[in-house]
Amino acid sequence: MDAIIFDLDGVLVDSMPTHVRAWQAAFESVAGVKVTEREIYLLEGMRGMDLIMKIFGQKGKDNSLAKEVHDEKNRVFRSIRRSDPFDGAAKMLDLITFPKAVVSGSAKADVEAILGEAFGKSKFSTIITADDAKVGKPDPTVFLEATRQLKVSAKKTVVVENAPLGAEAARRAGMGCYIALNNTPLLRDDFRSTIQEDRIFRTTSSLADILVGMCA
């Protein structure tokens, strides 16, 4: 392998629970829509506006309040945001000598703030966020743009994800992919159509030896 691409929320940093709380609060307070934790996790990786329109479609709502939900979610998230790295994540990043990228469906301001607090942005050669992309996961464009910026081949790039849409984007991009479930409520069966069972790991730390070993 020549490079590794990481998702951020739920893979490197334990920030997904606060994203979920912020989404639930924004949908309910602005649009009167109740959203489950599982519904949010299944759509993780989409850009914020795309996620909102998907949820509205599922709930039979029009998109007239989409911007208000988006703005309220960002406001709530920034008031409760956490940047705690998962156990072993910082050490793993230090040991991986390949070029590293972060590709996230979250807003640029949030991604850069979390990375700066958790690890330091300088550990990553490329950072791509929702603000940098016209389409989000499961479209492969964001991953392919990362390889373009890293100047590496997609076939020699590995992606580390925690969401089905991210795994599907990696598959479409022709990249190898590993899943770190960490504290997701999703099950292995939720990834069955996109990735082999032996590439799904319980935690980021349990995957670290494989990723570091690729650098040998």
Phi and psi restraints in degrees (value plus and minus 20) as a CYANA .aco file:
   2 ASP   PHI    -131.0   -91.0
   2 ASP   PSI     -37.5     2.5
   3 ALA   PHI    -180.8  -140.8
   3 ALA   PSI     138.9   178.9
   4 ILE   PHI    -149.2  -109.2
   4 ILE   PSI     111.9   151.9
   5 ILE   PHI    -129.2   -89.2
   5 ILE   PSI     108.4   148.4
   6 PHE   PHI    -130.5   -90.5
   6 PHE   PSI     117.4   157.4
   7 ASP   PHI     -91.2   -51.2
   7 ASP   PSI     140.7   180.7
   8 LEU   PHI    -120.8   -80.8
   8 LEU   PSI     -87.2   -47.2
   9 ASP   PHI     -87.3   -47.3
   9 ASP   PSI     101.7   141.7
  10 GLY   PHI      68.2   108.2
  10 GLY   PSI     -28.6    11.4
  11 VAL   PHI    -133.0   -93.0
  11 VAL   PSI     -74.9   -34.9
  12 LEU   PHI    -118.8   -78.8
  12 LEU   PSI     -52.6   -12.6
  13 VAL   PHI    -149.3  -109.3
  13 VAL   PSI     120.2   160.2
  14 ASP   PHI    -103.0   -63.0
  14 ASP   PSI      42.9    82.9
  15 SER   PHI    -130.2   -90.2
  15 SER   PSI     -27.4    12.6
  16 MET   PHI     -83.3   -43.3
  16 MET   PSI     -59.5   -19.5
  17 PRO   PHI     -77.4   -37.4
  17 PRO   PSI     -55.7   -15.7
  18 THR   PHI     -95.6   -55.6
  18 THR   PSI     -53.1   -13.1
  19 HIS   PHI     -79.9   -39.9
  19 HIS   PSI     -65.2   -25.2
  20 VAL   PHI     -82.2   -42.2
  20 VAL   PSI     -66.5   -26.5
  21 ARG   PHI     -79.7   -39.7
  21 ARG   PSI     -60.6   -20.6
  22 ALA   PHI     -87.5   -47.5
  22 ALA   PSI     -62.9   -22.9
  23 TRP   PHI     -81.8   -41.8
  23 TRP   PSI     -66.6   -26.6
  24 GLN   PHI     -81.3   -41.3
  24 GLN   PSI     -62.7   -22.7
  25 ALA   PHI     -84.6   -44.6
  25 ALA   PSI     -62.5   -22.5
  26 ALA   PHI     -88.3   -48.3
  26 ALA   PSI     -65.8   -25.8
  27 PHE   PHI     -81.3   -41.3
  27 PHE   PSI     -62.7   -22.7
  28 GLU   PHI     -94.0   -54.0
  28 GLU   PSI     -63.1   -23.1
  29 SER   PHI     -92.4   -52.4
  29 SER   PSI     -55.2   -15.2
  30 VAL   PHI    -108.8   -68.8
  30 VAL   PSI     -62.3   -22.3
  31 ALA   PHI    -138.5   -98.5
  31 ALA   PSI     -21.7    18.3
  32 GLY   PHI      47.2    87.2
  32 GLY   PSI       8.7    48.7
  33 VAL   PHI    -129.4   -89.4
  33 VAL   PSI     108.0   148.0
  34 LYS   PHI    -113.3   -73.3
  34 LYS   PSI     110.3   150.3
  35 VAL   PHI    -145.0  -105.0
  35 VAL   PSI     114.2   154.2
  36 THR   PHI    -104.3   -64.3
  36 THR   PSI     140.3   180.3
  37 GLU   PHI     -77.5   -37.5
  37 GLU   PSI     -64.3   -24.3
  38 ARG   PHI     -81.4   -41.4
  38 ARG   PSI     -60.7   -20.7
  39 GLU   PHI     -80.0   -40.0
  39 GLU   PSI     -60.1   -20.1
  40 ILE   PHI     -88.5   -48.5
  40 ILE   PSI     -65.4   -25.4
  41 TYR   PHI     -83.3   -43.3
  41 TYR   PSI     -55.3   -15.3
  42 LEU   PHI     -87.8   -47.8
  42 LEU   PSI     -42.1    -2.1
  43 LEU   PHI    -124.5   -84.5
  43 LEU   PSI     -16.4    23.6
  44 GLU   PHI     -77.7   -37.7
  44 GLU   PSI     117.9   157.9
  45 GLY   PHI      88.1   128.1
  45 GLY   PSI     -45.2    -5.2
  46 MET   PHI     -87.4   -47.4
  46 MET   PSI     132.6   172.6
  47 ARG   PHI     -84.7   -44.7
  47 ARG   PSI     133.1   173.1
  48 GLY   PHI     -73.3   -33.3
  48 GLY   PSI     -68.9   -28.9
  49 MET   PHI     -85.1   -45.1
  49 MET   PSI     -56.2   -16.2
  50 ASP   PHI     -86.0   -46.0
  50 ASP   PSI     -60.3   -20.3
  51 LEU   PHI     -82.9   -42.9
  51 LEU   PSI     -63.4   -23.4
  52 ILE   PHI     -80.4   -40.4
  52 ILE   PSI     -67.4   -27.4
  53 MET   PHI     -86.7   -46.7
  53 MET   PSI     -52.8   -12.8
  54 LYS   PHI     -85.6   -45.6
  54 LYS   PSI     -66.0   -26.0
  55 ILE   PHI     -83.6   -43.6
  55 ILE   PSI     -65.2   -25.2
  56 PHE   PHI     -78.5   -38.5
  56 PHE   PSI     -61.1   -21.1
  57 GLY   PHI     -82.7   -42.7
  57 GLY   PSI     -61.8   -21.8
  58 GLN   PHI     -85.9   -45.9
  58 GLN   PSI     -51.1   -11.1
  59 LYS   PHI    -115.9   -75.9
  59 LYS   PSI     -17.5    22.5
  60 GLY   PHI      52.3    92.3
  60 GLY   PSI       9.5    49.5
  61 LYS   PHI    -126.1   -86.1
  61 LYS   PSI     129.9   169.9
  62 ASP   PHI    -100.7   -60.7
  62 ASP   PSI     154.1   194.1
  63 ASN   PHI    -115.1   -75.1
  63 ASN   PSI      -4.2    35.8
  64 SER   PHI     -83.6   -43.6
  64 SER   PSI     -45.8    -5.8
  65 LEU   PHI    -123.3   -83.3
  65 LEU   PSI      -6.3    33.7
  66 ALA   PHI     -79.2   -39.2
  66 ALA   PSI     -67.2   -27.2
  67 LYS   PHI     -84.8   -44.8
  67 LYS   PSI     -58.9   -18.9
  68 GLU   PHI     -84.6   -44.6
  68 GLU   PSI     -60.3   -20.3
  69 VAL   PHI     -83.8   -43.8
  69 VAL   PSI     -63.2   -23.2
  70 HIS   PHI     -80.1   -40.1
  70 HIS   PSI     -67.4   -27.4
  71 ASP   PHI     -86.0   -46.0
  71 ASP   PSI     -59.8   -19.8
  72 GLU   PHI     -89.0   -49.0
  72 GLU   PSI     -58.3   -18.3
  73 LYS   PHI     -79.9   -39.9
  73 LYS   PSI     -67.2   -27.2
  74 ASN   PHI     -81.1   -41.1
  74 ASN   PSI     -60.3   -20.3
  75 ARG   PHI     -83.8   -43.8
  75 ARG   PSI     -67.5   -27.5
  76 VAL   PHI     -85.4   -45.4
  76 VAL   PSI     -65.3   -25.3
  77 PHE   PHI     -79.1   -39.1
  77 PHE   PSI     -63.6   -23.6
  78 ARG   PHI     -88.1   -48.1
  78 ARG   PSI     -41.7    -1.7
  79 SER   PHI    -102.4   -62.4
  79 SER   PSI     -38.8     1.2
  80 ILE   PHI    -143.2  -103.2
  80 ILE   PSI     -13.4    26.6
  81 ARG   PHI     -75.3   -35.3
  81 ARG   PSI     121.6   161.6
  82 ARG   PHI    -143.7  -103.7
  82 ARG   PSI     128.6   168.6
  83 SER   PHI    -147.2  -107.2
  83 SER   PSI      10.8    50.8
  84 ASP   PHI     -96.0   -56.0
  84 ASP   PSI      99.3   139.3
  85 PRO   PHI     -87.9   -47.9
  85 PRO   PSI     128.5   168.5
  86 PHE   PHI     -86.8   -46.8
  86 PHE   PSI     133.3   173.3
  87 ASP   PHI     -72.8   -32.8
  87 ASP   PSI     109.6   149.6
  88 GLY   PHI      63.6   103.6
  88 GLY   PSI     -27.9    12.1
  89 ALA   PHI     -86.7   -46.7
  89 ALA   PSI     -64.6   -24.6
  90 ALA   PHI     -83.9   -43.9
  90 ALA   PSI     -64.2   -24.2
  91 LYS   PHI     -83.3   -43.3
  91 LYS   PSI     -61.6   -21.6
  92 MET   PHI     -78.5   -38.5
  92 MET   PSI     -65.8   -25.8
  93 LEU   PHI     -82.3   -42.3
  93 LEU   PSI     -57.2   -17.2
  94 ASP   PHI     -85.3   -45.3
  94 ASP   PSI     -53.0   -13.0
  95 LEU   PHI    -105.4   -65.4
  95 LEU   PSI     -39.2     0.8
  96 ILE   PHI    -100.8   -60.8
  96 ILE   PSI      97.8   137.8
  97 THR   PHI    -113.2   -73.2
  97 THR   PSI     -31.3     8.7
  98 PHE   PHI     -85.5   -45.5
  98 PHE   PSI     137.2   177.2
  99 PRO   PHI     -78.7   -38.7
  99 PRO   PSI     119.5   159.5
 100 LYS   PHI    -142.4  -102.4
 100 LYS   PSI     122.6   162.6
 101 ALA   PHI    -149.5  -109.5
 101 ALA   PSI     135.1   175.1
 102 VAL   PHI    -135.3   -95.3
 102 VAL   PSI     109.2   149.2
 103 VAL   PHI    -144.8  -104.8
 103 VAL   PSI      94.9   134.9
 104 SER   PHI    -152.1  -112.1
 104 SER   PSI     127.4   167.4
 105 GLY   PHI    -105.2   -65.2
 105 GLY   PSI     -17.4    22.6
 106 SER   PHI    -105.1   -65.1
 106 SER   PSI     146.9   186.9
 107 ALA   PHI     -86.3   -46.3
 107 ALA   PSI     128.1   168.1
 108 LYS   PHI     -77.1   -37.1
 108 LYS   PSI     -64.1   -24.1
 109 ALA   PHI     -80.4   -40.4
 109 ALA   PSI     -59.9   -19.9
 110 ASP   PHI     -91.5   -51.5
 110 ASP   PSI     -63.7   -23.7
 111 VAL   PHI     -81.0   -41.0
 111 VAL   PSI     -68.1   -28.1
 112 GLU   PHI     -86.1   -46.1
 112 GLU   PSI     -57.6   -17.6
 113 ALA   PHI     -85.7   -45.7
 113 ALA   PSI     -65.4   -25.4
 114 ILE   PHI     -84.9   -44.9
 114 ILE   PSI     -66.2   -26.2
 115 LEU   PHI     -80.8   -40.8
 115 LEU   PSI     -62.8   -22.8
 116 GLY   PHI     -81.7   -41.7
 116 GLY   PSI     -60.1   -20.1
 117 GLU   PHI     -95.9   -55.9
 117 GLU   PSI     -55.6   -15.6
 118 ALA   PHI    -105.9   -65.9
 118 ALA   PSI     -62.8   -22.8
 119 PHE   PHI    -154.7  -114.7
 119 PHE   PSI     -48.0    -8.0
 120 GLY   PHI      76.8   116.8
 120 GLY   PSI     105.9   145.9
 121 LYS   PHI     -83.5   -43.5
 121 LYS   PSI     -43.0    -3.0
 122 SER   PHI     -86.6   -46.6
 122 SER   PSI     -33.3     6.7
 123 LYS   PHI     -92.3   -52.3
 123 LYS   PSI     -32.1     7.9
 124 PHE   PHI    -138.9   -98.9
 124 PHE   PSI     111.7   151.7
 125 SER   PHI     -94.2   -54.2
 125 SER   PSI     -49.5    -9.5
 126 THR   PHI    -161.3  -121.3
 126 THR   PSI     118.6   158.6
 127 ILE   PHI    -151.0  -111.0
 127 ILE   PSI     101.1   141.1
 128 ILE   PHI    -142.6  -102.6
 128 ILE   PSI     110.3   150.3
 129 THR   PHI    -146.2  -106.2
 129 THR   PSI    -199.6  -159.6
 130 ALA   PHI     -79.0   -39.0
 130 ALA   PSI     -50.1   -10.1
 131 ASP   PHI     -94.2   -54.2
 131 ASP   PSI     -34.9     5.1
 132 ASP   PHI    -118.1   -78.1
 132 ASP   PSI     -22.4    17.6
 133 ALA   PHI    -149.1  -109.1
 133 ALA   PSI     121.8   161.8
 134 LYS   PHI    -102.3   -62.3
 134 LYS   PSI     -45.9    -5.9
 135 VAL   PHI    -153.9  -113.9
 135 VAL   PSI     127.6   167.6
 136 GLY   PHI    -128.2   -88.2
 136 GLY   PSI    -193.3  -153.3
 137 LYS   PHI     -82.2   -42.2
 137 LYS   PSI     122.5   162.5
 138 PRO   PHI    -107.8   -67.8
 138 PRO   PSI     -14.6    25.4
 139 ASP   PHI     -82.6   -42.6
 139 ASP   PSI     118.0   158.0
 140 PRO   PHI    -100.0   -60.0
 140 PRO   PSI     -23.1    16.9
 141 THR   PHI     -76.0   -36.0
 141 THR   PSI     -61.3   -21.3
 142 VAL   PHI     -84.8   -44.8
 142 VAL   PSI     -58.4   -18.4
 143 PHE   PHI     -90.7   -50.7
 143 PHE   PSI     -60.0   -20.0
 144 LEU   PHI     -86.6   -46.6
 144 LEU   PSI     -55.0   -15.0
 145 GLU   PHI     -85.7   -45.7
 145 GLU   PSI     -56.9   -16.9
 146 ALA   PHI     -82.4   -42.4
 146 ALA   PSI     -63.2   -23.2
 147 THR   PHI     -87.6   -47.6
 147 THR   PSI     -52.7   -12.7
 148 ARG   PHI     -83.9   -43.9
 148 ARG   PSI     -64.6   -24.6
 149 GLN   PHI     -88.7   -48.7
 149 GLN   PSI     -54.0   -14.0
 150 LEU   PHI     -98.6   -58.6
 150 LEU   PSI     -34.4     5.6
 151 LYS   PHI      41.6    81.6
 151 LYS   PSI      28.3    68.3
 152 VAL   PHI    -151.4  -111.4
 152 VAL   PSI     145.4   185.4
 153 SER   PHI    -102.3   -62.3
 153 SER   PSI     120.6   160.6
 154 ALA   PHI     -78.8   -38.8
 154 ALA   PSI     -57.5   -17.5
 155 LYS   PHI     -88.0   -48.0
 155 LYS   PSI     -37.4     2.6
 156 LYS   PHI    -130.7   -90.7
 156 LYS   PSI       6.8    46.8
 157 THR   PHI    -142.1  -102.1
 157 THR   PSI     118.0   158.0
 158 VAL   PHI    -130.8   -90.8
 158 VAL   PSI     119.4   159.4
 159 VAL   PHI    -130.2   -90.2
 159 VAL   PSI     120.1   160.1
 160 VAL   PHI    -136.7   -96.7
 160 VAL   PSI      99.4   139.4
 161 GLU   PHI    -149.9  -109.9
 161 GLU   PSI     152.5   192.5
 162 ASN   PHI    -155.3  -115.3
 162 ASN   PSI     -11.8    28.2
 163 ALA   PHI    -152.1  -112.1
 163 ALA   PSI     124.4   164.4
 164 PRO   PHI     -77.9   -37.9
 164 PRO   PSI     -58.0   -18.0
 165 LEU   PHI     -86.9   -46.9
 165 LEU   PSI     -55.1   -15.1
 166 GLY   PHI     -88.1   -48.1
 166 GLY   PSI     -60.9   -20.9
 167 ALA   PHI     -83.5   -43.5
 167 ALA   PSI     -58.9   -18.9
 168 GLU   PHI     -86.6   -46.6
 168 GLU   PSI     -59.2   -19.2
 169 ALA   PHI     -82.6   -42.6
 169 ALA   PSI     -61.4   -21.4
 170 ALA   PHI     -83.7   -43.7
 170 ALA   PSI     -62.3   -22.3
 171 ARG   PHI     -80.1   -40.1
 171 ARG   PSI     -65.6   -25.6
 172 ARG   PHI     -85.3   -45.3
 172 ARG   PSI     -49.2    -9.2
 173 ALA   PHI    -101.4   -61.4
 173 ALA   PSI     -27.4    12.6
 174 GLY   PHI      57.6    97.6
 174 GLY   PSI       6.8    46.8
 175 MET   PHI    -127.3   -87.3
 175 MET   PSI     128.7   168.7
 176 GLY   PHI     -88.5   -48.5
 176 GLY   PSI     132.0   172.0
 177 CYS   PHI    -163.7  -123.7
 177 CYS   PSI     121.0   161.0
 178 TYR   PHI    -142.3  -102.3
 178 TYR   PSI     128.7   168.7
 179 ILE   PHI    -132.0   -92.0
 179 ILE   PSI     111.9   151.9
 180 ALA   PHI    -133.3   -93.3
 180 ALA   PSI      88.1   128.1
 181 LEU   PHI     -89.9   -49.9
 181 LEU   PSI     -60.6   -20.6
 182 ASN   PHI      29.9    69.9
 182 ASN   PSI    -142.9  -102.9
 183 ASN   PHI    -123.5   -83.5
 183 ASN   PSI       4.1    44.1
 184 THR   PHI     -85.7   -45.7
 184 THR   PSI     127.7   167.7
 185 PRO   PHI    -101.8   -61.8
 185 PRO   PSI     -25.2    14.8
 186 LEU   PHI     -92.5   -52.5
 186 LEU   PSI     137.9   177.9
 187 LEU   PHI    -130.2   -90.2
 187 LEU   PSI     145.4   185.4
 188 ARG   PHI     -76.8   -36.8
 188 ARG   PSI     -55.3   -15.3
 189 ASP   PHI     -82.5   -42.5
 189 ASP   PSI     -44.5    -4.5
 190 ASP   PHI     -89.3   -49.3
 190 ASP   PSI     -35.4     4.6
 191 PHE   PHI    -127.0   -87.0
 191 PHE   PSI     -18.3    21.7
 192 ARG   PHI     -77.7   -37.7
 192 ARG   PSI     -55.8   -15.8
 193 SER   PHI    -101.0   -61.0
 193 SER   PSI     -28.7    11.3
 194 THR   PHI    -139.5   -99.5
 194 THR   PSI     -38.5     1.5
 195 ILE   PHI    -173.9  -133.9
 195 ILE   PSI     129.8   169.8
 196 GLN   PHI     -91.4   -51.4
 196 GLN   PSI     129.6   169.6
 197 GLU   PHI     -76.9   -36.9
 197 GLU   PSI     -58.4   -18.4
 198 ASP   PHI     -96.6   -56.6
 198 ASP   PSI     -19.1    20.9
 199 ARG   PHI    -125.0   -85.0
 199 ARG   PSI     -10.8    29.2
 200 ILE   PHI    -126.2   -86.2
 200 ILE   PSI     102.6   142.6
 201 PHE   PHI    -139.5   -99.5
 201 PHE   PSI     131.4   171.4
 202 ARG   PHI     -87.7   -47.7
 202 ARG   PSI     -60.2   -20.2
 203 THR   PHI    -157.5  -117.5
 203 THR   PSI     143.3   183.3
 204 THR   PHI     -83.0   -43.0
 204 THR   PSI     -60.2   -20.2
 205 SER   PHI     -84.6   -44.6
 205 SER   PSI     -52.2   -12.2
 206 SER   PHI     -93.6   -53.6
 206 SER   PSI     -35.4     4.6
 207 LEU   PHI    -114.6   -74.6
 207 LEU   PSI     -34.5     5.5
 208 ALA   PHI     -77.2   -37.2
 208 ALA   PSI     -63.6   -23.6
 209 ASP   PHI     -80.7   -40.7
 209 ASP   PSI     -57.1   -17.1
 210 ILE   PHI     -86.6   -46.6
 210 ILE   PSI     -66.6   -26.6
 211 LEU   PHI     -86.0   -46.0
 211 LEU   PSI     -64.3   -24.3
 212 VAL   PHI     -85.7   -45.7
 212 VAL   PSI     -58.0   -18.0
 213 GLY   PHI     -81.5   -41.5
 213 GLY   PSI     -48.3    -8.3
 214 MET   PHI     -84.1   -44.1
 214 MET   PSI     -42.8    -2.8
 215 CYS   PHI    -102.7   -62.7
 215 CYS   PSI     -31.3     8.7
